[in-house]
Each structure stands twice: as structure tokens, then as C-alpha cells.
């Protein structure tokens, strides 16, 4: 299993540009998440999905959009990039059963908006 | 509002036990405590979780106080590879699924 994969690893955007961060998991997990991590800070939840076709906002959803058409993929879309979106983005997935909800994280995408 | 409070940094001698504290004084009865660690800027790695009882696995032990307002992660024999940022997290049930609230973490340095 590759686990959770993310592309690209690095990206530089100009203000106002758009891009999609890709996330794929091969563990057949029903839940998927997008987080951002600003320097020296913990992770903050942007959006999450409990299954194909279902998405919900997290703590910091403004400026982002998501879709979940398959179990495996959960892309994050940035429209009109702003310098405040400079961050490291992590995708995660989990399988919820009873009280267990262990999230497995991808390697991250480092985004700079200039 | 921060749901967890951790010291920003700690040192530990190699081979000794590392005890990492966390305060989560506003935790509710159905909210779990999770611990993850992040090495360099890699994706966070799961360590352990618990609700009320103390837990142990091959990586660490988790001690939760009876009132559940604080917990301690114990790495029994720290190695240089345990140098990382350790996050204490409260898992909160949400509309659908759960939200993980990360604190700012403790940077643990294991010293030879």
C-alpha cells in the first residue's frame, strides 16, 4: 500500500491564480481530510469528507473548495490564491469503527503564494 | 480557542523516559485524546489515543488523569529518532465524523 499520496510536493503561485492539490489513498478509508499548517503552528482542518459525494467544512474553509467523487480521491481547490494561503497542506484519511478514528497523513504539499 | 496546552520544548537524555505533559481542561466526556508526532516537516504520525483509561502500545504509554483534564505521553526509552514535535490532540465529534484539534505541540530533543 502506498497509503496517502499528495501531488505536487511544492508549488509557487502568483496572487489570483488557481490550482488543485491532489490527494489519493489506497486503504479504502471512508473518511478523508484536508489540513493546513502554518509555520510553528499545529494543523487546522479545512474540509473533510465522510464518503463519496459528502463534504463538510472544518475550522478554516474560506478560500477553498473540495469534491469527493470517489472513495480514493479528495482534491482541494484554491481559487484566487492569496498570500495568506501560503502554508503546508496535508491530506489524511481514516476508517471509523467504534471509538477508533486513526488518521493517516500524506507527505504534504508546500505552497507559496507571491 | 485552544483545546490543548503543551510546553513548547523539552529535552530528554537518550535511553531515559520522556514524559510529555498536556492540559485539556475543557475536554468533554465523549472526546478522545490523541497523540501524534511530526518529524521535520513530514506528515504527522499516529502514536496512541485514549478516552479514560491508561493505554500502552509498542511506541508509548498514555496516562490520563481521573478528571481527564490532563494527560502524559511516555516514551519509555527515548532514542535520537524520537526527536520530533509531539502534538496532543482532542478529537471532537462533529456533524458527521470527528474533528481533530491540534495544539502547537512540544518540540522534543533527545540528547546523546
Interface residues (C-beta under 8 A of the other chain):
Chain A: X4 X31 X33 X40 X41 X42 X43 X44 X45 X48 X50 X54 X56 X58 X59 X88 X90 X92 X96 X99 X100 X101 X102 X103 X104 X105 X106 X107 X108 X110
Chain B: X32 X41 X42 X43 X44 X45 X46 X49 X51 X87 X91 X94 X95 X96 X97 X98 X99 X100 X102 X103 X104 X105
